[in-house]
Amino acid sequence: MAASVLLFFVYFQQQSTLPIYVRDNGFTNADFGLLLALNGVIVLLFELPISAITMRHAKKPTIALGFLLVGLGFGLTGFAHGFAALAATVAVWTLGEMIAAPVSYAYVADLAPEHLRGRYQGLYGLAFGIAAIAGPAGGTILYGHGARGFWALCGALGLLAALVALGTHERPGHGRHRIGAARPLTPTDWSLG
């Protein structure tokens, strides 16, 4: 969950600091709209083929790769001043998004005992919600202290999220191999790692 909060914090910069950065570099709202449209077109064209590939590989390294690419794409934004360069950064973080997102949800489902899958998915959704609030607000404040340093921080957070994702371990007895009758919940059922 910690890795996801870090990653989602970075990802939500597309809704807050990225449009500010685009404007600060002399582009229009329409230009920003084209960048977001590029994200949508890439997802539309490539999500299913990429998912077919990524779902055949080990989940944690795949998630880490996706997180790393999201961080790299946003981290390079501070060096992108032309429209083509900005579009390239969007393509990089979109690729990371497409790699990590489906596998992350599958990983959470695999991690959870069958009778707790809904609760685990809810906690994963909580990470998304926390970042949806903290990302735009915190990002805008941090961006005000310097754009290039801010984007470098986004890159570093993406790297950290990837490392945390790789370091996550499953406790023995968790996951699909532990399917059985429901039992009363204990405090350890709330731990995702």
ChimeraX commands (.cxc) that place a marker at each C-alpha (Angstrom):
marker #1 position 0.00,0.00,0.00 radius 0.5
marker #1 position 2.86,2.40,0.79 radius 0.5
marker #1 position 4.35,1.91,-2.67 radius 0.5
marker #1 position 0.98,2.63,-4.24 radius 0.5
marker #1 position 0.45,5.83,-2.24 radius 0.5
marker #1 position 3.87,7.07,-3.40 radius 0.5
marker #1 position 3.17,6.14,-7.00 radius 0.5
marker #1 position -0.35,7.57,-7.05 radius 0.5
marker #1 position 1.00,10.81,-5.54 radius 0.5
marker #1 position 3.21,11.11,-8.61 radius 0.5
marker #1 position 0.51,9.97,-11.02 radius 0.5
marker #1 position -1.98,12.59,-9.84 radius 0.5
marker #1 position 0.40,15.34,-10.93 radius 0.5
marker #1 position -1.21,14.97,-14.34 radius 0.5
marker #1 position -4.23,16.75,-12.86 radius 0.5
marker #1 position -2.48,19.52,-10.98 radius 0.5
marker #1 position 1.14,20.43,-11.61 radius 0.5
marker #1 position 1.44,19.11,-15.16 radius 0.5
marker #1 position -1.11,21.60,-16.55 radius 0.5
marker #1 position 0.68,24.38,-14.65 radius 0.5
marker #1 position 4.02,23.29,-16.09 radius 0.5
marker #1 position 2.57,23.12,-19.60 radius 0.5
marker #1 position 1.22,26.65,-19.23 radius 0.5
marker #1 position 4.50,27.88,-17.70 radius 0.5
marker #1 position 6.25,26.67,-20.85 radius 0.5
marker #1 position 4.02,28.78,-23.09 radius 0.5
marker #1 position 1.50,26.17,-24.17 radius 0.5
marker #1 position -2.27,26.49,-24.14 radius 0.5
marker #1 position -5.04,24.56,-22.44 radius 0.5
marker #1 position -5.71,22.94,-25.81 radius 0.5
marker #1 position -2.10,21.73,-25.91 radius 0.5
marker #1 position -2.52,20.21,-22.46 radius 0.5
marker #1 position -5.72,18.57,-23.67 radius 0.5
marker #1 position -3.77,17.02,-26.53 radius 0.5
marker #1 position -1.27,15.59,-24.07 radius 0.5
marker #1 position -4.04,13.98,-22.03 radius 0.5
marker #1 position -5.68,12.76,-25.24 radius 0.5
marker #1 position -2.36,11.14,-26.14 radius 0.5
marker #1 position -2.53,9.26,-22.84 radius 0.5
marker #1 position -6.02,8.02,-23.70 radius 0.5
marker #1 position -5.11,7.00,-27.24 radius 0.5
marker #1 position -2.06,5.07,-26.07 radius 0.5
marker #1 position -4.14,3.26,-23.44 radius 0.5
marker #1 position -6.88,2.51,-25.97 radius 0.5
marker #1 position -4.46,1.07,-28.53 radius 0.5
marker #1 position -2.01,-0.78,-26.33 radius 0.5
marker #1 position -3.55,-1.68,-22.94 radius 0.5
marker #1 position -4.91,-5.08,-23.95 radius 0.5
marker #1 position -1.77,-6.31,-25.74 radius 0.5
marker #1 position 0.44,-5.06,-22.91 radius 0.5
marker #1 position -1.80,-6.66,-20.28 radius 0.5
marker #1 position -1.67,-9.96,-22.16 radius 0.5
marker #1 position 2.12,-9.84,-21.90 radius 0.5
marker #1 position 2.48,-8.52,-18.35 radius 0.5
marker #1 position -0.02,-10.93,-16.81 radius 0.5
marker #1 position 2.26,-13.82,-17.84 radius 0.5
marker #1 position 5.17,-12.50,-15.76 radius 0.5
marker #1 position 5.93,-12.31,-12.06 radius 0.5
marker #1 position 3.76,-9.63,-10.54 radius 0.5
marker #1 position 6.13,-7.77,-8.20 radius 0.5
marker #1 position 8.87,-7.09,-10.79 radius 0.5
marker #1 position 6.21,-6.12,-13.33 radius 0.5
marker #1 position 4.59,-3.69,-10.90 radius 0.5
marker #1 position 8.01,-2.28,-10.03 radius 0.5
marker #1 position 8.80,-1.76,-13.73 radius 0.5
marker #1 position 5.52,0.07,-14.22 radius 0.5
marker #1 position 6.10,2.24,-11.15 radius 0.5
marker #1 position 9.62,3.01,-12.34 radius 0.5
marker #1 position 8.35,4.11,-15.78 radius 0.5
marker #1 position 5.69,6.34,-14.25 radius 0.5
marker #1 position 8.36,7.96,-12.09 radius 0.5
marker #1 position 10.74,8.27,-15.04 radius 0.5
marker #1 position 8.09,9.87,-17.24 radius 0.5
marker #1 position 7.16,12.45,-14.64 radius 0.5
marker #1 position 10.80,12.90,-13.57 radius 0.5
marker #1 position 11.83,13.80,-17.12 radius 0.5
marker #1 position 9.08,16.40,-17.36 radius 0.5
marker #1 position 11.40,19.01,-15.85 radius 0.5
marker #1 position 13.66,18.65,-18.88 radius 0.5
marker #1 position 10.84,18.73,-21.44 radius 0.5
marker #1 position 10.18,22.19,-22.81 radius 0.5
marker #1 position 8.94,21.48,-26.34 radius 0.5
marker #1 position 5.64,19.83,-27.17 radius 0.5
marker #1 position 7.28,16.71,-28.62 radius 0.5
marker #1 position 9.38,16.26,-25.49 radius 0.5
marker #1 position 6.31,16.68,-23.27 radius 0.5
marker #1 position 4.46,14.14,-25.41 radius 0.5
marker #1 position 7.36,11.71,-24.99 radius 0.5
marker #1 position 7.19,12.03,-21.20 radius 0.5
marker #1 position 3.44,11.37,-21.33 radius 0.5
marker #1 position 4.10,8.26,-23.43 radius 0.5
marker #1 position 6.63,6.98,-20.87 radius 0.5
marker #1 position 4.39,7.43,-17.83 radius 0.5
marker #1 position 1.42,6.06,-19.76 radius 0.5
marker #1 position 3.41,2.92,-20.55 radius 0.5
marker #1 position 4.19,2.59,-16.84 radius 0.5
marker #1 position 0.53,3.06,-15.99 radius 0.5
marker #1 position -0.49,0.33,-18.45 radius 0.5
marker #1 position 2.10,-2.08,-17.09 radius 0.5
marker #1 position 1.46,-1.53,-13.39 radius 0.5
marker #1 position -2.28,-0.94,-13.03 radius 0.5
marker #1 position -3.81,-4.28,-14.05 radius 0.5
marker #1 position -1.05,-6.31,-12.44 radius 0.5
marker #1 position -1.36,-4.34,-9.18 radius 0.5
marker #1 position -5.03,-5.22,-8.79 radius 0.5
marker #1 position -4.29,-8.87,-9.59 radius 0.5
marker #1 position -1.43,-8.87,-7.07 radius 0.5
marker #1 position -3.68,-7.50,-4.33 radius 0.5
marker #1 position -6.28,-10.18,-5.14 radius 0.5
marker #1 position -3.60,-12.89,-5.01 radius 0.5
marker #1 position -2.19,-11.55,-1.75 radius 0.5
marker #1 position -5.52,-11.64,0.06 radius 0.5
marker #1 position -7.10,-14.70,1.56 radius 0.5
marker #1 position -10.26,-15.44,-0.42 radius 0.5
marker #1 position -12.61,-14.24,2.32 radius 0.5
marker #1 position -10.75,-10.91,2.62 radius 0.5
marker #1 position -10.28,-9.98,-1.05 radius 0.5
marker #1 position -12.86,-7.22,-0.94 radius 0.5
marker #1 position -11.25,-5.70,2.12 radius 0.5
marker #1 position -7.78,-5.82,0.53 radius 0.5
marker #1 position -9.08,-4.23,-2.67 radius 0.5
marker #1 position -10.76,-1.58,-0.53 radius 0.5
marker #1 position -7.48,-0.79,1.20 radius 0.5
marker #1 position -5.78,-0.58,-2.17 radius 0.5
marker #1 position -8.51,1.84,-3.24 radius 0.5
marker #1 position -7.80,3.82,-0.08 radius 0.5
marker #1 position -4.22,4.32,-1.27 radius 0.5
marker #1 position -5.65,5.76,-4.48 radius 0.5
marker #1 position -7.99,8.03,-2.51 radius 0.5
marker #1 position -5.27,9.29,-0.18 radius 0.5
marker #1 position -3.08,10.17,-3.15 radius 0.5
marker #1 position -6.01,11.75,-5.01 radius 0.5
marker #1 position -6.21,14.28,-2.18 radius 0.5
marker #1 position -2.55,14.62,-1.21 radius 0.5
marker #1 position -1.07,14.45,-4.72 radius 0.5
marker #1 position -2.59,17.56,-6.29 radius 0.5
marker #1 position -2.46,19.63,-3.09 radius 0.5
marker #1 position 1.05,18.61,-2.05 radius 0.5
marker #1 position 2.34,18.67,-5.60 radius 0.5
marker #1 position 1.14,22.20,-6.21 radius 0.5
marker #1 position 2.79,23.42,-3.02 radius 0.5
marker #1 position 6.07,21.65,-3.81 radius 0.5
marker #1 position 6.01,22.78,-7.44 radius 0.5
marker #1 position 5.93,26.37,-6.19 radius 0.5
marker #1 position 9.44,25.86,-4.80 radius 0.5
marker #1 position 10.95,25.02,-8.17 radius 0.5
marker #1 position 9.73,23.09,-11.18 radius 0.5
marker #1 position 12.85,21.12,-12.08 radius 0.5
marker #1 position 13.45,20.01,-8.50 radius 0.5
marker #1 position 9.81,19.04,-8.18 radius 0.5
marker #1 position 9.88,16.82,-11.27 radius 0.5
marker #1 position 13.13,15.24,-10.04 radius 0.5
marker #1 position 11.32,14.49,-6.77 radius 0.5
marker #1 position 8.54,12.80,-8.76 radius 0.5
marker #1 position 11.16,10.64,-10.45 radius 0.5
marker #1 position 12.71,9.76,-7.10 radius 0.5
marker #1 position 9.30,8.87,-5.64 radius 0.5
marker #1 position 8.64,6.60,-8.62 radius 0.5
marker #1 position 11.96,4.85,-8.02 radius 0.5
marker #1 position 11.22,4.55,-4.30 radius 0.5
marker #1 position 7.75,3.14,-5.06 radius 0.5
marker #1 position 9.35,0.55,-7.35 radius 0.5
marker #1 position 11.85,-0.46,-4.68 radius 0.5
marker #1 position 9.15,-0.70,-2.02 radius 0.5
marker #1 position 7.02,-2.82,-4.37 radius 0.5
marker #1 position 9.95,-5.18,-4.93 radius 0.5
marker #1 position 10.60,-5.37,-1.20 radius 0.5
marker #1 position 7.02,-6.25,-0.30 radius 0.5
marker #1 position 6.80,-9.74,1.07 radius 0.5
marker #1 position 3.88,-12.05,1.53 radius 0.5
marker #1 position 3.38,-13.67,4.89 radius 0.5
marker #1 position 3.22,-17.47,4.80 radius 0.5
marker #1 position -0.34,-18.65,4.50 radius 0.5
marker #1 position -1.59,-15.62,2.57 radius 0.5
marker #1 position -2.87,-15.71,-0.96 radius 0.5
marker #1 position -4.88,-18.06,-3.11 radius 0.5
marker #1 position -3.20,-21.16,-1.78 radius 0.5
marker #1 position -4.97,-20.53,1.52 radius 0.5
marker #1 position -8.56,-20.87,0.41 radius 0.5
marker #1 position -10.81,-22.35,3.03 radius 0.5
marker #1 position -13.70,-21.68,5.31 radius 0.5
marker #1 position -14.19,-18.15,6.57 radius 0.5
marker #1 position -12.91,-17.43,10.05 radius 0.5
marker #1 position -13.25,-14.46,12.39 radius 0.5
marker #1 position -11.09,-11.46,11.51 radius 0.5
marker #1 position -8.01,-10.69,13.57 radius 0.5
marker #1 position -5.92,-7.48,13.69 radius 0.5
marker #1 position -3.26,-9.09,11.47 radius 0.5
marker #1 position -5.82,-9.37,8.67 radius 0.5
marker #1 position -5.49,-5.60,8.18 radius 0.5
marker #1 position -1.80,-5.82,7.29 radius 0.5
marker #1 position -1.00,-5.93,3.58 radius 0.5
marker #1 position 2.67,-6.70,3.89 radius 0.5
marker link #1:1,2 radius 0.2
marker link #1:2,3 radius 0.2
marker link #1:3,4 radius 0.2
marker link #1:4,5 radius 0.2
marker link #1:5,6 radius 0.2
marker link #1:6,7 radius 0.2
marker link #1:7,8 radius 0.2
marker link #1:8,9 radius 0.2
marker link #1:9,10 radius 0.2
marker link #1:10,11 radius 0.2
marker link #1:11,12 radius 0.2
marker link #1:12,13 radius 0.2
marker link #1:13,14 radius 0.2
marker link #1:14,15 radius 0.2
marker link #1:15,16 radius 0.2
marker link #1:16,17 radius 0.2
marker link #1:17,18 radius 0.2
marker link #1:18,19 radius 0.2
marker link #1:19,20 radius 0.2
marker link #1:20,21 radius 0.2
marker link #1:21,22 radius 0.2
marker link #1:22,23 radius 0.2
marker link #1:23,24 radius 0.2
marker link #1:24,25 radius 0.2
marker link #1:25,26 radius 0.2
marker link #1:26,27 radius 0.2
marker link #1:27,28 radius 0.2
marker link #1:28,29 radius 0.2
marker link #1:29,30 radius 0.2
marker link #1:30,31 radius 0.2
marker link #1:31,32 radius 0.2
marker link #1:32,33 radius 0.2
marker link #1:33,34 radius 0.2
marker link #1:34,35 radius 0.2
marker link #1:35,36 radius 0.2
marker link #1:36,37 radius 0.2
marker link #1:37,38 radius 0.2
marker link #1:38,39 radius 0.2
marker link #1:39,40 radius 0.2
marker link #1:40,41 radius 0.2
marker link #1:41,42 radius 0.2
marker link #1:42,43 radius 0.2
marker link #1:43,44 radius 0.2
marker link #1:44,45 radius 0.2
marker link #1:45,46 radius 0.2
marker link #1:46,47 radius 0.2
marker link #1:47,48 radius 0.2
marker link #1:48,49 radius 0.2
marker link #1:49,50 radius 0.2
marker link #1:50,51 radius 0.2
marker link #1:51,52 radius 0.2
marker link #1:52,53 radius 0.2
marker link #1:53,54 radius 0.2
marker link #1:54,55 radius 0.2
marker link #1:55,56 radius 0.2
marker link #1:56,57 radius 0.2
marker link #1:57,58 radius 0.2
marker link #1:58,59 radius 0.2
marker link #1:59,60 radius 0.2
marker link #1:60,61 radius 0.2
marker link #1:61,62 radius 0.2
marker link #1:62,63 radius 0.2
marker link #1:63,64 radius 0.2
marker link #1:64,65 radius 0.2
marker link #1:65,66 radius 0.2
marker link #1:66,67 radius 0.2
marker link #1:67,68 radius 0.2
marker link #1:68,69 radius 0.2
marker link #1:69,70 radius 0.2
marker link #1:70,71 radius 0.2
marker link #1:71,72 radius 0.2
marker link #1:72,73 radius 0.2
marker link #1:73,74 radius 0.2
marker link #1:74,75 radius 0.2
marker link #1:75,76 radius 0.2
marker link #1:76,77 radius 0.2
marker link #1:77,78 radius 0.2
marker link #1:78,79 radius 0.2
marker link #1:79,80 radius 0.2
marker link #1:80,81 radius 0.2
marker link #1:81,82 radius 0.2
marker link #1:82,83 radius 0.2
marker link #1:83,84 radius 0.2
marker link #1:84,85 radius 0.2
marker link #1:85,86 radius 0.2
marker link #1:86,87 radius 0.2
marker link #1:87,88 radius 0.2
marker link #1:88,89 radius 0.2
marker link #1:89,90 radius 0.2
marker link #1:90,91 radius 0.2
marker link #1:91,92 radius 0.2
marker link #1:92,93 radius 0.2
marker link #1:93,94 radius 0.2
marker link #1:94,95 radius 0.2
marker link #1:95,96 radius 0.2
marker link #1:96,97 radius 0.2
marker link #1:97,98 radius 0.2
marker link #1:98,99 radius 0.2
marker link #1:99,100 radius 0.2
marker link #1:100,101 radius 0.2
marker link #1:101,102 radius 0.2
marker link #1:102,103 radius 0.2
marker link #1:103,104 radius 0.2
marker link #1:104,105 radius 0.2
marker link #1:105,106 radius 0.2
marker link #1:106,107 radius 0.2
marker link #1:107,108 radius 0.2
marker link #1:108,109 radius 0.2
marker link #1:109,110 radius 0.2
marker link #1:110,111 radius 0.2
marker link #1:111,112 radius 0.2
marker link #1:112,113 radius 0.2
marker link #1:113,114 radius 0.2
marker link #1:114,115 radius 0.2
marker link #1:115,116 radius 0.2
marker link #1:116,117 radius 0.2
marker link #1:117,118 radius 0.2
marker link #1:118,119 radius 0.2
marker link #1:119,120 radius 0.2
marker link #1:120,121 radius 0.2
marker link #1:121,122 radius 0.2
marker link #1:122,123 radius 0.2
marker link #1:123,124 radius 0.2
marker link #1:124,125 radius 0.2
marker link #1:125,126 radius 0.2
marker link #1:126,127 radius 0.2
marker link #1:127,128 radius 0.2
marker link #1:128,129 radius 0.2
marker link #1:129,130 radius 0.2
marker link #1:130,131 radius 0.2
marker link #1:131,132 radius 0.2
marker link #1:132,133 radius 0.2
marker link #1:133,134 radius 0.2
marker link #1:134,135 radius 0.2
marker link #1:135,136 radius 0.2
marker link #1:136,137 radius 0.2
marker link #1:137,138 radius 0.2
marker link #1:138,139 radius 0.2
marker link #1:139,140 radius 0.2
marker link #1:140,141 radius 0.2
marker link #1:141,142 radius 0.2
marker link #1:142,143 radius 0.2
marker link #1:143,144 radius 0.2
marker link #1:144,145 radius 0.2
marker link #1:145,146 radius 0.2
marker link #1:146,147 radius 0.2
marker link #1:147,148 radius 0.2
marker link #1:148,149 radius 0.2
marker link #1:149,150 radius 0.2
marker link #1:150,151 radius 0.2
marker link #1:151,152 radius 0.2
marker link #1:152,153 radius 0.2
marker link #1:153,154 radius 0.2
marker link #1:154,155 radius 0.2
marker link #1:155,156 radius 0.2
marker link #1:156,157 radius 0.2
marker link #1:157,158 radius 0.2
marker link #1:158,159 radius 0.2
marker link #1:159,160 radius 0.2
marker link #1:160,161 radius 0.2
marker link #1:161,162 radius 0.2
marker link #1:162,163 radius 0.2
marker link #1:163,164 radius 0.2
marker link #1:164,165 radius 0.2
marker link #1:165,166 radius 0.2
marker link #1:166,167 radius 0.2
marker link #1:167,168 radius 0.2
marker link #1:168,169 radius 0.2
marker link #1:169,170 radius 0.2
marker link #1:170,171 radius 0.2
marker link #1:171,172 radius 0.2
marker link #1:172,173 radius 0.2
marker link #1:173,174 radius 0.2
marker link #1:174,175 radius 0.2
marker link #1:175,176 radius 0.2
marker link #1:176,177 radius 0.2
marker link #1:177,178 radius 0.2
marker link #1:178,179 radius 0.2
marker link #1:179,180 radius 0.2
marker link #1:180,181 radius 0.2
marker link #1:181,182 radius 0.2
marker link #1:182,183 radius 0.2
marker link #1:183,184 radius 0.2
marker link #1:184,185 radius 0.2
marker link #1:185,186 radius 0.2
marker link #1:186,187 radius 0.2
marker link #1:187,188 radius 0.2
marker link #1:188,189 radius 0.2
marker link #1:189,190 radius 0.2
marker link #1:190,191 radius 0.2
marker link #1:191,192 radius 0.2
marker link #1:192,193 radius 0.2
view
